[in-house]
Every structure is written in C-alpha cells, then in structure tokens.
C-alpha cells in the first residue's frame, strides 16, 4: 500500500526539506570515512521544534462574543439583575470601604505616640476642629436606586390593576395565580435591593461619623495641651522661674506651700478629662465584642497597647476621689491615660469587619452611634475648655469711671489700663516674633546668603522699634506711678493736724469736762470761752515737723538708666584708683625690704664699751 502524502502538509515539508522532491539528483562523489561520520552526525534537526508554532498559527481564531453589541447589552442586564437580586455587597466594595474608613482614622495621627503637650493658642483650636472631607451622597443614592424603586412600585400597582376583573366581581384564577407569583417575587427583589442600599448608606454614615469624631478629637487635644501648658507657664512665672523651651520639670511646681494658680481652669480641665475617660471606657466595652479578636490583637501589637495598661486605667476610676485631681502631675497623667484609652477605641473601630452581609447592619449601626456620641461629648468638652482658656488669656478692661469715683480710684483705674496696654504690647511682640521666625525659616531654604542677611537685618530693625516702644511705655507708666505716689505723700504732709485728729478744747486728758478750776471755768469751756492763761500757754508752745529723707535704694530706683550707668563708671574709676594706690604702697615696701636685705654687714664698726 502506497503512502499518501498531502501537499503543504508537515510531512511533505519535512520530506521536501530533505530532498525527496528534487528531480535533479547531484552526482555523488567519493568521501572518506570522516566525512561520512560528519554527515551522519549532522542528520538530526537543529534548534527547537517549530512544528507546534506552525500548527497553532493555522488554527482558526475563537469567536469573541463580548465585543458584539448584543453581548454588551446582555452583560449589563445580567449585572443589573444580579446586583438587584443579591443583598450582599461584593468583596471589592468591602475592601474599598475598609480602606477609606481606616484612612480617615490613621491619617489623623491620633494613633501615634503620645507626646508632651505643646502650647497652642485658643484661636487655633477652632481651626483644628474641622472634620475631613466627607464623601458625597451620590455614592449611596444614585440613578440605579431611583429606577429600581420606581419600576417596582409601578409593577406592583399594574399587577394589582391587571388582576382585577373588568366584567364583575368574579375572580379569575389565572390572574390570581400570576399575582400570587409575581408580587412576592417583586417584594423579595425590593427587600434585597433596599437592604443593600441601606448597608451602603450605613457605611457612608460610618465614614462621616469617623471624620467628625477625628476632627473633634484633634481639637480636644489642642485645647487640652494649651490649657495644661498655660497653667504650667503661670506657675513657673509665679514661682520666679523663667519660661524656656522645654519647660522645667513638674517636680519644681509641686510645692504645696505656695498657692496654686488658675484654679477654675484646673477644675474644668480635670472634669473634662475624667468625663471623657469614662465615656471612652464605655465605648470600648461596647465595641470590643463586635470586633474580630485576631485583628484587634494585631492592631494592639502595632500601636503598642497593652491589656494590663487598659485594666489599670479602668481601675483608676475608683481612685478618683483619693488622688489630687488638680495638680499638674495628675493632669498630665490623666491626659496620657485618656490618650491611651482613645487609641484603644480607635483600634476597636479599625478591627471591625465588613463582609457585606446582614450582620454588617447591626455591627456598623452600633459603631456609628458610638462615634456620634463620642464626637458630641468631645466637642462639648473642647468648647468648655476653650471658653475658659479665652477668659484666662483675655485682658479684663475696667469699666468707665463714674463721676462720683474718688481720685484715688480713678488713678488706680488709669494705672490698670496702662498695665493692660503694656501686656497687649508684649503679646503683640510675641506674635510678631512667631511670624518673623516662620518667615526666617522659609527664607533660609529659598534665598541666597546675601539676601538672607538683608532680610534678617530688616527684621531686627522691626523688633528693635517694638522693643523701644515697649520700653518707652514702661518708663511712662513707671513715672506716672512715682508721680502719683509723690503727690499723695505731699498731700498727706500738707494736711493740717486738726483735720487728722480731733483736738480737745482744753489740754487735758480727761475729756472736755475735765478742766482745772471752778465749775464756772468748766461752763465757760463748754460754751467756747477760753481762759487767758490757756491762750498764753498755747502761744508759748512750739511745733516741730520732721521730714523723712528717702533711703538710698529708693534714690537709686528713681534714677534713670543713664544716671545708673554713670554712677557705675564712677565707682569703677574710684576702685581702680584705690587699687593703684594700694599697689604703689606695696611696691614701695617691697623695694625698701629689698634694699635692707642687700645692705652689707660691717662687723668692724662694733665698739666694746666697758663700765
């Protein structure tokens, strides 16, 4: 049987390549054994086989039904029906929601390590309490929901209308059967779709509540830090310390002998801390059963939160009345406990799972309610501390003086206004220094050294002008106080003695009726008639007045700066001259001693005398 080989087949190509299809055979020449061995060894095909590639290229391409218009429409209808009938949310949407919810919490930096409170003015607290950007309502309410709701409603109404008999009150069993089938189906579809949309709405509310809670928590931290640092600065100044960066340790300020300052602010901060700590503990106990234990342990390990620390914080609530609640040490420790407990609550929120099922509705409903209550409590406490801090930091302006006010009271009010003006100038200088420091830091990164020197010199000139103005205002206020004191002292000295103490009509120690002489003389004394001998004795009396000279330190305090500098220079010159005289006398004595020591000893000049 002959073998049949088709043209253009792989076998035909193979045979054609080996020369079977060649009609002109070449003349074979004689070769030696080496050439035969070489030809025999090179008989195998070289390189990788390309047989499968040639066969694969000749296969027909598969039909792509997805790119056809009919396939696109079918896919859209299928996806819409599957999403409408499925009450669960897909895995991709669940992961996207968890990422968005976790980003709001993690990006707020509330899970970072607790740092020491830093000063923030009360004006910056309101700006720090703004929540982050929230997702729009279009993510939960869209065109799809409106269309499904309208179609379901009209379908139910049309089926009920179609099921009614047009001829009479007879019931058509066919239409009744259709109604019994389609109405429950539409009800199930609408329930599944409504449940899905409600879960989406609940997730939107969770992100919104998390943003509000995070913003209020940041504002609360700013207000608490500003309050604690303000109390510490006031205590430092009242004890004679200087305000520096960083501030001195609290152990210097825990002196029970001295009176504590800012008691109202201390009470408010302590009450806010304790109320928020109780609220965080309650929220933690509510959210912990809803979380995944594995995820919660992972977040506790990441953010370094120990269960023993949480138990100690919960146990500290029972010792609230026993501790000193208003000391700086207690306030700082309480702030740290509050920060740790809030980190635990945030970890519980991050550990909440989202599988898109019916259990998510209950879980996230509790979470949204807790976050809203925490945000409301945090916002109210932040506002309370901010208001009291503004009152402590604000200068109280005395009321306008009334016409019946005495000159001394008016003088005190004017001096108080001068002091407030000086205080406002110092605060303005502090704010200007802060702005200049920021501008200097910005110019150091983007300008040349030559330009930087000119900018820095201009800033020094600005600061110098402000300092000169403050110094002039200080000198004028001090001079006004000294002048008022001198005026009051001069008034007291020029006041007659009769206006100070009542003088008895007679120089007696027994009163107005104890008068020497007869009863007639006493009656005259009561009527105002004075005896001539008494008048003579009054004329002979002499009154001496003494004026106390001011002490030397008072004179020195009243001197100006230039006068004090001149006095210091004179003192230095006098000390230098006295030192030169002492050195000269010492040198002269040393020279005399040296001369005496260098004199030669002459023993021959001695003379022996005999008696």
CORPE-V883679 format. One record per residue. RES is the residue in one small letter. PHI is phi in whole degrees, 0 to 359 (* if undefined). NEAR is the number of other ideal C-beta (glycine too) atoms within 12 Angstrom. D_CENTER is the distance of its C-alpha to the mean C-alpha in Angstrom with 1 decimal. Layout:
BEGIN
res;phi;near;d_center
RES;PHI;NEAR;D_CENTER
RES;PHI;NEAR;D_CENTER
END
This chain:
BEGIN
res;phi;near;d_center
x;*;3;98.2
x;283;4;96.7
x;273;10;93.0
x;257;9;91.5
x;242;16;88.7
x;282;11;87.0
x;287;12;86.2
x;67;12;82.5
x;271;17;81.7
x;300;20;79.9
x;292;18;83.2
x;294;17;85.0
x;296;19;82.5
x;295;19;82.7
x;293;17;86.6
x;294;17;86.6
x;291;14;84.4
x;269;13;86.9
x;97;12;89.9
x;289;15;91.6
x;265;16;91.7
x;273;11;93.2
x;278;8;96.8
x;263;7;97.8
x;276;9;97.9
x;283;8;97.8
x;282;6;100.5
x;279;9;99.4
x;253;7;100.1
x;285;8;100.7
x;232;12;97.8
x;277;10;97.6
x;291;10;95.8
x;294;10;92.6
x;293;14;92.2
x;295;14;92.8
x;296;12;90.2
x;294;12;87.7
x;295;14;88.4
x;290;12;88.2
x;286;11;84.8
x;271;11;83.3
x;287;11;84.3
x;291;9;80.9
x;292;12;78.4
x;262;10;75.7
x;78;8;72.0
x;285;8;70.0
x;285;13;71.7
x;251;15;71.0
x;292;17;72.9
x;292;12;69.9
x;294;13;68.3
x;293;15;71.5
x;289;13;71.8
x;294;11;68.1
x;291;11;68.4
x;271;13;71.4
x;287;10;69.8
x;288;7;69.0
x;287;8;65.3
x;290;8;63.8
x;285;9;63.4
x;258;9;59.8
x;276;13;59.7
x;284;15;56.0
x;280;11;56.4
x;285;12;59.0
x;301;11;58.0
x;295;12;59.3
x;294;15;57.1
x;296;15;54.0
x;295;14;54.7
x;296;15;55.6
x;297;17;52.3
x;296;16;50.3
x;296;14;52.3
x;295;16;51.9
x;295;16;48.2
x;295;21;47.9
x;293;17;50.2
x;293;18;48.5
x;290;26;45.0
x;287;29;46.5
x;279;21;48.4
x;267;22;45.6
x;279;27;43.1
x;271;24;40.9
x;264;33;38.3
x;296;21;38.9
x;293;14;37.3
x;296;12;35.8
x;294;24;34.1
x;296;24;32.7
x;294;17;31.2
x;295;21;29.8
x;295;34;28.1
x;296;32;26.7
x;294;19;25.3
x;294;27;23.7
x;294;39;22.2
x;291;28;21.0
x;294;20;19.5
x;299;34;17.2
x;280;39;15.9
x;290;25;16.0
x;292;21;14.5
x;285;31;11.2
x;63;20;10.6
x;280;35;10.3
x;264;29;13.5
x;286;19;12.7
x;294;14;13.4
x;287;26;11.4
x;251;14;10.3
x;293;21;10.5
x;298;31;8.0
x;243;21;7.3
x;286;28;8.2
x;225;30;6.7
x;293;26;9.8
x;294;32;10.6
x;291;18;11.9
x;280;23;8.7
x;290;35;7.6
x;294;24;10.8
x;289;16;10.5
x;281;28;7.4
x;265;34;9.6
x;281;20;12.5
x;288;25;14.1
x;285;26;15.5
x;294;16;19.2
x;256;23;21.6
x;292;25;25.2
x;285;12;28.0
x;289;15;30.6
x;292;13;33.2
x;286;21;32.2
x;248;26;33.5
x;247;18;36.1
x;230;18;38.5
x;291;11;42.1
x;297;22;43.3
x;295;26;42.3
x;296;15;44.0
x;294;15;47.1
x;296;28;47.4
x;296;22;47.0
x;294;15;49.6
x;296;20;52.1
x;295;27;51.9
x;296;17;52.4
x;293;16;55.3
x;293;22;56.9
x;296;23;57.0
x;296;16;58.5
x;292;18;61.0
x;294;25;62.1
x;295;19;62.7
x;292;14;64.6
x;290;20;66.6
x;286;23;67.4
x;285;18;69.2
x;279;15;73.0
x;273;11;74.4
x;274;8;77.9
x;198;8;77.5
x;266;8;75.8
x;286;11;76.7
x;258;15;74.0
x;275;17;74.0
x;295;12;73.3
x;294;13;72.2
x;295;21;69.6
x;296;19;68.5
x;294;14;68.0
x;297;19;66.0
x;296;25;63.8
x;294;18;63.3
x;270;16;62.2
x;282;22;60.0
x;295;24;58.2
x;298;15;56.7
x;296;20;55.9
x;295;29;54.0
x;296;20;52.3
x;295;19;51.1
x;297;28;49.9
x;293;26;48.0
x;296;20;46.5
x;296;27;45.3
x;293;32;43.9
x;295;21;42.1
x;295;26;40.6
x;295;33;39.4
x;292;28;37.8
x;294;25;36.2
x;294;35;34.6
x;296;37;33.2
x;297;27;31.9
x;295;33;30.3
x;292;36;28.5
x;298;28;27.3
x;295;29;26.0
x;295;40;24.2
x;294;39;22.3
x;294;30;21.5
x;294;34;20.4
x;296;43;18.2
x;297;31;16.5
x;294;32;16.0
x;296;43;14.8
x;295;41;12.2
x;297;35;10.9
x;293;39;11.0
x;294;43;9.4
x;295;35;6.2
x;295;36;6.6
x;296;43;7.8
x;298;40;5.2
x;295;33;3.4
x;294;46;7.2
x;294;46;8.3
x;297;35;6.7
x;297;35;8.2
x;292;48;11.2
x;296;44;12.0
x;291;35;11.8
x;297;38;13.8
x;298;43;16.3
x;294;40;16.7
x;294;31;17.4
x;296;28;19.9
x;295;36;21.6
x;297;27;22.0
x;294;19;23.6
x;293;19;25.8
x;264;22;27.1
x;92;13;28.0
x;274;18;25.4
x;261;12;23.9
x;284;21;20.2
x;225;12;19.6
x;235;12;17.2
x;283;15;16.7
x;289;28;17.3
x;298;21;20.5
x;295;17;20.7
x;289;24;20.6
x;300;13;24.3
x;288;19;25.2
x;263;31;23.6
x;268;22;25.3
x;267;18;28.5
x;280;10;30.2
x;285;8;32.6
x;281;15;30.4
x;281;12;29.0
x;281;27;25.3
x;258;22;23.3
x;54;32;21.0
x;294;19;22.7
x;294;21;21.8
x;293;38;18.0
x;299;32;18.7
x;296;21;20.7
x;296;35;18.3
x;295;44;15.3
x;295;38;18.0
x;296;25;19.5
x;295;38;16.4
x;297;43;15.6
x;292;31;19.3
x;295;27;19.7
x;291;40;17.0
x;295;35;18.4
x;297;27;21.8
x;291;32;20.9
x;293;41;19.4
x;296;32;22.5
x;296;21;24.7
x;294;33;23.1
x;296;35;23.6
x;294;21;27.2
x;279;25;27.8
x;274;32;26.5
x;298;29;27.8
x;295;17;31.5
x;272;29;30.8
x;268;31;29.3
x;275;23;31.3
x;298;15;31.7
x;292;12;32.0
x;295;23;28.9
x;294;30;26.9
x;296;19;28.2
x;295;16;27.4
x;291;29;23.7
x;297;29;23.6
x;289;15;25.2
x;293;19;23.0
x;262;30;19.7
x;57;16;21.4
x;243;32;21.6
x;259;17;24.7
x;293;18;26.8
x;295;12;27.6
x;296;22;24.0
x;294;28;23.7
x;294;18;27.1
x;294;19;26.1
x;293;34;23.0
x;295;24;25.4
x;288;14;27.9
x;289;28;25.6
x;295;25;25.7
x;287;13;29.3
x;261;18;28.6
x;293;22;26.2
x;286;11;28.9
x;279;10;30.1
x;274;19;27.0
x;279;19;25.6
x;283;26;22.8
x;256;28;21.6
x;283;26;21.5
x;295;39;18.5
x;297;23;19.6
x;294;28;19.8
x;295;41;16.4
x;292;32;14.8
x;297;26;17.3
x;293;37;16.6
x;296;35;12.9
x;295;28;14.1
x;297;34;16.8
x;297;39;14.6
x;295;36;12.6
x;295;36;16.0
x;292;39;17.6
x;291;43;15.2
x;300;36;15.8
x;296;38;19.5
x;295;47;19.3
x;294;43;17.8
x;295;38;20.6
x;297;40;23.1
x;293;47;22.2
x;291;36;22.6
x;277;35;25.9
x;291;41;27.5
x;267;26;30.5
x;216;39;32.0
x;256;22;35.7
x;83;30;36.6
x;263;22;38.9
x;289;20;39.3
x;291;21;37.1
x;294;33;34.0
x;296;29;34.4
x;293;18;34.2
x;297;31;31.4
x;281;40;29.1
x;294;25;30.0
x;297;28;28.6
x;295;40;25.4
x;295;32;24.9
x;296;23;25.7
x;295;33;23.3
x;295;41;20.3
x;293;24;21.2
x;294;26;21.5
x;295;41;18.2
x;296;33;16.5
x;294;21;18.6
x;295;29;17.8
x;295;41;14.0
x;295;31;14.3
x;294;25;16.8
x;293;38;14.9
x;297;39;11.8
x;296;24;14.5
x;297;31;16.2
x;294;46;13.6
x;295;38;12.7
x;296;23;16.5
x;292;32;17.3
x;294;38;14.7
x;294;23;16.3
x;293;19;19.7
x;290;26;19.0
x;270;29;17.8
x;269;17;20.6
x;278;20;24.0
x;279;14;26.8
x;268;14;29.8
x;291;19;33.1
x;290;12;35.6
x;294;11;38.5
x;290;18;41.4
x;276;11;44.3
x;298;9;47.9
x;275;8;48.8
x;287;16;46.2
x;289;12;47.8
x;299;16;47.4
x;294;16;45.5
x;296;17;42.8
x;297;20;42.6
x;296;21;42.3
x;297;20;39.4
x;295;22;37.6
x;295;24;38.2
x;294;25;36.8
x;293;23;33.7
x;295;24;33.2
x;298;25;33.7
x;295;25;31.1
x;295;21;28.5
x;297;24;29.5
x;295;26;29.0
x;295;23;25.6
x;295;21;24.6
x;296;26;26.1
x;295;23;24.1
x;295;20;20.8
x;297;22;22.1
x;295;25;23.0
x;296;21;19.6
x;295;18;18.1
x;294;23;21.1
x;298;20;20.6
x;296;19;17.0
x;294;17;18.7
x;295;23;21.6
x;297;17;19.7
x;296;15;18.2
x;295;21;21.7
x;295;23;23.2
x;297;16;21.2
x;290;14;22.1
x;287;22;25.7
x;294;17;26.1
x;269;11;25.9
x;231;12;28.3
x;237;17;30.8
x;281;12;33.8
x;299;11;34.0
x;295;11;36.4
x;296;14;34.3
x;296;20;31.3
x;296;16;33.4
x;294;15;34.4
x;295;23;30.9
x;294;22;29.7
x;295;15;32.8
x;297;18;32.1
x;293;23;28.6
x;297;17;30.2
x;297;15;32.7
x;297;21;30.0
x;295;24;28.3
x;297;16;31.8
x;298;17;32.8
x;295;24;29.8
x;295;20;30.5
x;296;16;34.2
x;298;22;33.5
x;295;25;31.4
x;294;20;34.2
x;296;17;36.8
x;295;26;35.0
x;295;22;34.6
x;295;20;38.4
x;294;20;39.5
x;295;25;37.6
x;294;23;39.0
x;295;18;42.5
x;295;24;42.3
x;295;23;41.6
x;295;22;44.5
x;296;18;46.8
x;294;22;46.1
x;295;21;46.8
x;296;17;50.0
x;294;17;51.1
x;294;18;50.6
x;294;17;52.5
x;294;13;55.3
x;294;15;55.6
x;294;16;55.9
x;288;16;58.6
x;278;14;60.6
x;287;13;60.7
x;294;13;64.2
x;289;13;64.7
x;293;10;66.5
x;279;11;63.3
x;273;11;61.4
x;236;9;63.8
x;290;10;66.7
x;257;14;70.1
x;291;17;72.9
x;299;24;76.1
x;231;28;78.0
x;281;21;77.1
x;233;18;77.3
x;263;11;75.0
x;260;14;76.3
x;109;15;74.9
x;286;19;76.7
x;268;18;79.7
x;274;17;80.4
x;236;28;82.7
x;287;18;85.7
x;115;17;89.1
x;275;11;90.8
x;299;12;89.4
x;295;13;90.4
x;295;23;88.1
x;295;22;85.2
x;295;16;86.0
x;296;19;85.9
x;294;27;82.6
x;291;18;81.1
x;281;13;82.6
x;104;11;81.1
x;279;17;84.3
x;251;20;83.9
x;286;23;86.7
x;295;12;87.9
x;292;16;87.5
x;291;23;83.8
x;298;14;83.4
x;294;11;85.1
x;291;15;82.9
x;294;17;79.7
x;291;12;81.1
x;281;10;81.6
x;287;11;78.0
x;241;8;75.6
x;248;11;71.8
x;249;6;69.7
x;248;10;66.1
x;240;7;63.7
x;245;11;60.6
x;278;10;58.0
x;285;8;56.9
x;293;16;53.2
x;290;10;52.1
x;295;11;51.6
x;291;9;47.9
x;292;15;47.7
x;298;15;49.7
x;294;16;47.4
x;291;17;44.3
x;277;21;46.0
x;287;19;46.7
x;278;17;44.9
x;292;16;43.2
x;295;11;46.2
x;295;15;48.6
x;295;16;46.6
x;295;13;46.6
x;296;14;50.4
x;294;18;51.0
x;295;16;49.2
x;297;14;51.3
x;299;14;54.5
x;296;15;53.6
x;294;14;53.0
x;295;14;56.4
x;295;14;58.2
x;293;14;56.8
x;295;14;57.8
x;294;14;61.3
x;295;14;61.7
x;293;14;60.6
x;296;14;63.1
x;297;14;65.9
x;295;14;65.1
x;294;14;65.1
x;295;14;68.4
x;295;14;70.1
x;295;14;68.9
x;296;14;70.2
x;294;14;73.6
x;295;14;73.9
x;295;14;73.2
x;294;14;75.9
x;298;14;78.4
x;296;13;77.8
x;293;12;78.2
x;295;12;81.5
x;296;12;82.8
x;291;11;82.1
x;273;10;83.8
x;291;10;87.0
x;286;10;90.0
x;269;10;91.7
x;246;7;95.5
x;274;7;97.4
x;288;8;100.9
x;282;8;100.4
x;289;8;100.5
x;236;7;103.5
x;259;7;105.3
x;248;5;106.8
x;240;4;109.3
x;263;3;110.2
END
